[in-house]
Amino acid sequence: MVSKYSFDTGATLDEVSNNDAVGTGVTYGTDRFGNTSQALDVTLNSTHLNLYDSYDGFAAGTAGKISYSFWVNFKTITSTQQILLGKSADAGCSGNDRQFLFRLNTTAQFEITSYSSVSAGNFAVLAANNVTCTTGQWYHVVLTYDAALTGNSKYQIYVNNNLQPLTQTSVFGAAIGSGFIDATACIGVGAYLKSDGTICVNTQRLDAYFDDLYIYNKPLTGTEVSTLYNAPNTTVGLNDVLGKTNGVVYPNPATSHLTIKTDEEIKSISIYNSLGTLVQTEKTNSFSVEQLPAGIYISQIKTDKGTSAIRFIKE
């Protein structure tokens, strides 16, 4: 994982690295677990995110690899395409910065448009035709890309833990070619963006709740997608289950040791990584985390009062 935007803190911060998104017209809504103000509320024609010209260092070129994982719940669906993620500034704004567009298409299905040149005339469109989206439902969507594979197989789209067959619905010129190229357009959530971060064309705008955008420098496996899809609700605070005690996790961020201080008797502590994989178990309130790679972790704490979960950062 190279970037994580959970939106749980009422901000568009990158919780893994320093690529904090710039939000325009940002408000927050209820996530898929019913937690209020913990999902991005993308309002038609007024909300979008700018993730800058990021990730080409490992995504572009003949060895490029990347995965995007997110949850989306459409507020409206019409015959107009809606941009979920895009890195493309095209002729609509006199731009030649095409890389990819990941959209809900005119038939309410997920599709990827991939360009093999920054200028016009070379692209292919692949659609996941087996899933037709409706409003008011959360969808877990994963787009993976691996330049080392051939043709259309460079791409995989998972929807709600199911790998989708992709249909080529349009092709022009050199089609996908060798894959992602190093375009200068900014990555936009909900809108086309130019290289300066401004909106390229004010069309195909997203109208949805959008949550838990995770970005990886590798193609995720089916097992990893399943872990993300089945990840539990981890937003419950420590004090929510420990009663009127002063539960504290420190230091946070941690480098070598982590301590959980509470008046309640701790039965066990389970540490999960950002994919939801159990990586460590403990029975004492102070323990080493030195062996853990840097990243965001969830500590599940069982006490005689119940179970709680709290995030911490390992530096």
Buried (B, 14 or more C-beta within 10 A) or exposed (E): BBBBBBBBEEBBBBBBEEBBBEBBEBEBBBBBBEBEBBBBBBBBBEBBBBBBBBBBEBBBBEEBBBBBBBBBBBBEBEEBBBBBBBBBBBEEBEBBBBBBBBBBBBBBBBBBBBBBBBEEEBBBBBBBBBBEBEEEEBBBBBBBBBBEBEEBEBBBBBBBBBBBEBBEBEBEBBBBBEBBBBBBBBBBBBBBBBBEBBBBBEEBBBBBBBBBBBBBBBBBEBEBBBBBBEBEEBBBEBBEBBEEBEBEBEEBEBEEEBBBBBEBEBEEBBBBBBBBEEBBEBEEBEBEBEEBEEBBBBBBBBBEBEEBBBBBBBE
